[in-house]
Amino acid sequence: MWMTVSQRTQFTFVLGLLALTRQVPAGAADVRVIVPTGWTPNPFFYTAAGENVAVALKPTAPPAQGGRVLQCRAGTVVYTDLPKEAFCLTYSPDGDYLLAYESLVSEGLSRVSLINSCGDVIWTKTDRREYNFSTTGQALYAWAGVDGPPDPVLEILDLSGTTIRTLAVDNKPIKAAVVFGSGDQAVVGFGSPERLVGLAPSSTSPGFTTTWGLRGPEEDWVPQLFISLGALDANRVIVQQGFGYFKVMNASGNVEYAYDPQVLGDNDPSRDPQDYANYKPSAGPTANELTLFNGSPMAFRLNLVSGQLQAWTIDTTIPPGFSLMGSIQANTLVLVGTSSIRIRRLGG
């Protein structure tokens, strides 16, 4: 059955209280990793999972070719050399495997490699699709993505790169997808019109069947049904919507939490809704917490059970010659310089 999105959640606030504000130690706690001579970090591409951080490196001077990926794993640095510069990195949830994309602009294609914890390339595939890990890292999946050809097929692969199954849904191009566990369940998003559907193996055919669905809102003022999908843990996804809204949903399509910047701003005289809309969610230090970060020292911990927002002061000090790479991942910030990176663990 299709459902409409009309839910708003009221929030309980724990804001501005010194006793509830956590101060993280300054940059002295940073772990500094020196980059090899002839290479410099790409300031846009890194990923983190558990205690692991991976950063894309590029040659310092043309006409040098190729790319390199630096992994810092429990204090050990591991390198992987690639034919081209990497433009996107993604860890498996457990941090045991890494996907690295290389751009092949002249051919209109991308090359993706699966890299293990030792830095070895397990396999490489060249096509126009996007790849990602399932929510547990037991499987991978690939789809055409918003910039690829209009292909409605979602392919599930094992870690050796072998196809487990393929799925065609409604003959519509897939805009976003998250696959759960070993590949037996999925959430797939479509555009024009916007829809999210839950999928499970069919008991009567080799393919999948739709188990639940959400249609996009018809009112202009309501935020988009989804902009992106991302795994929160083994059984839940974060559905990022327009105007800073987001939802936490489980594999059954139930909304476990709805973040509403308008309601937050209306109930907080010190901030307006746009302030709250600028915060982006990532997994927190415990299963039922999210970290909300907007690049400033004032972050929030969001308890998904109680709905409480807790002010959390973090160290965003940037040493001379460094810049901050993206947002918080795996409770970690990464700062990049021309010849080194700094890894800043944010604590619990």
C-alpha positions in Angstrom: 0.0 0.0 0.0 1.3 3.5 -0.9 1.5 6.0 1.9 1.7 9.7 2.0 4.2 11.7 4.0 2.4 13.9 6.5 4.1 13.1 9.8 5.8 15.7 12.0 7.5 14.9 15.2 7.8 17.2 18.3 11.2 17.3 19.9 12.4 17.6 23.5 15.3 20.0 23.8 18.4 19.9 26.1 20.2 23.0 24.8 22.6 25.6 26.1 23.2 23.9 29.4 26.8 23.8 30.4 26.5 20.5 32.3 25.2 18.9 29.1 27.9 20.3 26.8 30.9 18.2 25.9 34.2 19.8 25.2 36.6 17.8 23.0 40.4 18.2 23.6 42.2 20.6 21.2 44.2 19.6 18.2 47.1 18.2 20.3 45.2 14.9 20.1 45.4 14.8 16.3 47.1 11.9 14.7 49.4 13.2 11.9 50.2 11.1 8.9 53.0 12.3 6.5 52.3 11.8 2.8 55.1 10.3 0.7 57.3 12.6 -1.4 55.7 13.3 -4.8 52.2 13.1 -3.6 49.6 15.4 -2.0 46.2 14.7 -0.5 43.2 15.5 -2.6 41.2 17.8 -0.3 37.8 16.5 -1.3 37.9 12.8 -1.0 38.2 10.7 2.1 36.2 8.1 4.0 36.3 6.6 7.5 34.9 3.5 9.2 35.7 2.3 12.7 39.3 3.2 13.4 40.2 3.4 9.7 40.6 6.4 7.5 41.3 6.5 3.8 42.4 9.5 1.7 42.9 9.9 -2.0 46.4 11.2 -3.1 47.4 12.8 -6.4 50.8 13.6 -7.9 52.3 16.9 -6.9 53.5 17.9 -10.4 52.4 17.2 -13.9 52.9 15.3 -16.1 52.9 12.6 -13.4 50.1 10.2 -13.9 48.2 7.8 -11.7 46.7 7.9 -8.2 47.3 6.5 -4.8 45.1 5.7 -1.9 46.4 6.1 1.7 44.8 4.0 4.4 45.5 4.6 8.1 44.5 1.4 9.8 45.1 1.1 13.6 48.2 3.2 13.3 49.6 1.4 10.3 49.7 3.2 6.9 48.8 1.1 3.8 49.1 2.4 0.2 47.4 1.3 -3.0 48.5 2.6 -6.4 45.9 3.1 -9.1 46.2 3.9 -12.9 44.2 7.1 -12.4 43.4 9.5 -9.6 40.7 8.4 -7.3 37.7 10.7 -7.1 35.5 8.9 -4.6 36.2 6.5 -1.7 33.8 4.3 0.3 34.5 1.9 3.2 32.5 -1.1 4.0 30.6 -0.7 7.4 33.3 -2.8 9.2 36.2 -1.0 7.5 37.6 -4.2 6.0 37.1 -3.3 2.4 37.3 -0.1 0.4 35.8 1.0 -2.9 37.9 3.4 -4.9 36.6 5.2 -8.1 38.8 6.4 -10.9 37.6 8.8 -13.6 38.0 7.8 -17.2 36.6 11.0 -18.7 37.7 10.4 -22.3 35.7 7.2 -22.4 32.7 8.5 -20.4 33.3 5.7 -17.9 34.5 5.2 -14.4 36.6 2.4 -13.0 35.9 1.1 -9.5 38.3 -1.2 -7.5 37.6 -3.2 -4.4 40.6 -3.0 -2.1 41.2 -5.1 1.0 42.8 -4.2 4.4 46.3 -5.0 3.1 45.9 -2.5 0.2 45.5 -5.2 -2.4 43.1 -4.7 -5.3 40.7 -7.7 -5.3 38.9 -6.8 -8.6 38.3 -3.9 -10.9 35.2 -3.1 -13.0 34.8 -0.4 -15.6 31.3 0.9 -16.5 28.9 3.8 -15.9 27.3 2.6 -12.7 27.6 3.5 -9.0 28.7 0.8 -6.5 28.2 0.6 -2.7 28.3 -1.9 0.2 25.3 -3.4 1.8 24.4 -2.3 5.3 26.5 -5.0 6.8 29.2 -5.2 4.1 28.3 -8.8 3.2 27.5 -7.9 -0.3 27.8 -5.0 -2.8 25.3 -3.6 -5.2 25.5 -1.5 -8.4 23.0 0.7 -10.3 23.1 3.3 -13.0 22.7 6.3 -10.8 21.3 9.7 -11.7 24.1 10.5 -14.2 24.2 7.1 -15.8 22.0 5.6 -18.6 18.3 5.1 -17.9 18.8 1.6 -16.6 16.3 0.1 -14.1 18.5 -2.8 -13.0 19.9 -3.2 -9.5 22.7 -5.8 -9.4 23.7 -7.6 -6.2 27.3 -8.9 -6.0 29.3 -10.9 -3.5 32.7 -9.6 -2.4 34.5 -11.6 -5.1 32.6 -9.5 -7.7 30.3 -12.3 -8.8 26.7 -11.5 -9.5 24.2 -13.0 -6.9 21.1 -11.6 -8.5 19.8 -8.8 -10.7 16.6 -6.8 -10.2 14.6 -4.7 -12.6 11.9 -2.5 -10.9 9.0 -0.9 -12.8 11.2 -0.2 -15.8 12.1 3.1 -14.2 15.7 4.4 -13.7 16.9 4.0 -10.1 17.9 7.3 -8.5 19.2 5.9 -5.2 19.4 2.5 -3.4 20.4 0.9 -0.1 20.7 -2.9 0.1 20.5 -4.7 3.5 22.6 -7.5 4.8 23.4 -10.2 2.3 21.3 -8.7 -0.4 17.8 -10.1 0.6 16.2 -6.7 1.2 16.5 -3.3 -0.3 15.1 0.3 -0.4 15.1 1.8 -3.9 14.3 5.4 -4.8 12.9 6.6 -8.1 12.3 10.1 -9.5 9.5 11.6 -11.7 7.4 10.9 -9.8 9.3 10.5 -6.5 8.9 7.1 -4.8 10.6 5.0 -2.3 9.9 1.2 -2.3 10.9 -1.7 -0.1 11.9 -4.9 -1.8 12.2 -8.5 -0.6 12.7 -11.8 -2.4 9.5 -13.1 -4.1 8.1 -16.4 -3.0 6.6 -17.1 -6.4 9.3 -15.9 -8.8 13.1 -15.5 -9.0 13.0 -11.8 -8.6 11.8 -9.4 -5.8 8.5 -8.1 -4.7 7.5 -4.7 -3.4 6.7 -4.9 0.3 6.0 -1.2 1.0 6.1 2.2 -0.7 6.0 5.9 -0.2 5.0 8.5 -2.7 6.4 12.0 -2.9 4.4 14.9 -1.6 2.1 16.8 -4.0 2.2 20.1 -2.0 5.0 22.5 -3.2 6.0 23.5 0.4 6.6 20.0 1.6 10.3 18.9 1.3 11.2 16.4 -1.3 10.6 12.8 -0.5 14.3 12.1 -0.7 17.5 13.6 -2.1 19.8 10.8 -1.1 19.7 7.5 0.9 22.4 6.3 3.2 22.8 3.3 5.6 22.7 4.2 9.3 23.3 0.6 10.5 22.4 -3.0 9.5 18.7 -2.4 9.6 18.1 1.4 9.1 18.6 4.1 6.5 18.8 7.9 6.7 16.6 9.5 4.1 17.9 12.9 3.4 15.1 15.3 2.2 14.9 18.8 0.9 15.3 21.9 3.1 17.4 20.1 5.7 14.7 17.6 6.6 15.6 13.9 7.1 14.0 10.7 8.3 15.4 7.5 9.9 13.6 4.5 8.4 13.9 0.7 8.9 13.8 -2.0 6.3 10.1 -2.4 6.8 9.4 1.2 5.8 8.6 2.4 9.3 9.7 6.0 10.1 11.6 5.8 13.5 12.5 9.4 13.6 11.7 12.6 11.6 14.0 15.6 11.8 12.0 18.8 11.2 14.0 22.1 11.1 10.8 24.2 11.2 9.5 22.6 14.4 13.0 22.9 16.0 13.3 26.6 15.1 9.8 27.4 16.2 10.6 26.0 19.7 14.1 27.5 20.1 14.3 31.3 20.5 18.0 31.2 20.0 17.9 29.7 16.5 15.7 29.9 13.4 14.7 27.0 11.2 17.4 27.7 8.7 20.1 27.2 11.4 18.7 23.7 12.0 18.4 23.0 8.3 22.1 23.5 7.9 23.0 20.5 10.2 23.8 17.2 8.4 23.4 13.8 10.1 25.9 11.0 10.5 26.1 7.9 12.7 26.8 8.7 16.3 28.9 6.9 18.9 26.0 4.6 19.9 23.4 2.7 18.0 20.6 5.1 18.8 22.5 8.4 18.4 23.2 10.7 15.5 25.8 13.4 15.2 24.5 16.6 13.6 27.3 18.9 12.2 27.3 22.1 10.2 31.1 22.8 10.2 31.1 24.9 13.3 32.2 24.0 16.8 28.6 23.7 18.0 27.4 20.3 17.0 24.5 18.2 18.4 24.0 14.6 19.6 20.5 13.4 18.7 19.0 10.6 20.7 16.7 8.7 18.3 14.7 7.1 21.2 14.0 10.1 23.3 14.2 12.7 20.6 16.5 14.9 22.7 19.1 17.2 21.1 22.2 17.6 23.2 24.6 20.5 22.5 28.1 19.2 21.9 31.1 21.4 21.5 33.8 20.0 19.3 37.3 21.2 18.2 37.1 22.5 14.7 40.5 24.4 15.0 42.3 24.3 11.7 46.1 24.6 12.0 47.9 26.9 9.5 48.2 25.2 6.1 45.4 22.8 6.6 41.7 22.6 5.6 38.8 20.6 6.9 37.8 17.7 4.7 34.0 17.4 4.5 31.9 16.4 7.4 32.1 14.0 10.4 32.5 10.3 9.4 32.8 7.5 12.0 33.1 10.1 14.8 36.2 11.5 13.0 37.3 14.7 11.4 40.1 14.8 8.8 42.2 17.9 8.1 44.4 18.0 5.0 47.6 19.9 4.3 49.9 19.8 1.3 52.2 17.1 2.7 50.3 15.5 5.6 46.9 14.8 7.0 45.6 15.1 10.6 43.0 12.6 12.0 41.0 14.0 14.8 38.9 11.5 16.9 36.0 13.2 18.5 35.4 10.8 21.4 32.1 9.6 22.8 
